[in-house]
Amino acid sequence: MREYEPEEIERGRLLFAGQTEFRLGVAKLSQLPPEYPLEVAFAGRSNVGKSSLLNALTGRKDIARTSNTPGRTRELNYFELADGAVALVDMPGYGYARATKTLVKAWQSIIMGYLEGRPNLRRVFVLIDSRHGIKQIDLETLDQLDEAAVSYQIVLTKADKIKQSERDAALAATAKAIVRRPAAFPDTIITSSAKGWGIPELRAEIAGMQGQ
Ligand code: GDP
């Protein structure tokens, strides 16, 4: 993870200082809202810590509840910050054992449609549990993003659950896994929602995309 300048951290803090509002859940492409000036999305297998991370980023306590309400787990959930300047898009957690093949296929085509049809979607943050690293199921998502040519960045979660030496190893293993992937952003952000680690940096990363 790179060092961030104090000015970048401050821009990130300011961007997230206001209210974050839940706007809508999108179950089919025709429901997508007009594009926001900047959209960033969050993807990861279920239980990776996505809701906790979104809560930590936005200072809200109930994003988990909003996104995990029955009926919303398979939607793209739109959260809006800074009076609509930025949309945070919570993508459905993948890897549900219960989902049928047909459902998974239907979902993949909606997600592909979303990824390919949103020029202002600047980056997808792909969350990976720092204890487990990138697994086969994650590789499928990375393949999909490479195919759609949507820039993505790995965010390691739950870093408080491992030792410092293991964190360094997790970062090194991640760098190695993505080095030849065309749409992968080279730097990885390591986070702990429980401890607040990496949260200012992730905010700074998003703020840095504004107006570019
Ligand atoms: P989601 O299914 O990806 O939205 O995952 P959740 O945010 O609901 O988190 C799944 C589980 O991991 C919950 O029991 C969380 O309390 C736990 N968890 C999430 N983030 C962290 C973290 O940074 N540190 C620790 N120790 N536990 C976490």
Residues whose N, C-alpha, C, O or C-beta is under 5 A from the ligand:
A	BS01	GDP	R45 S46 N47 V48 G49 K50 S51 S52 L53 K158 D160 S192 S193 A194
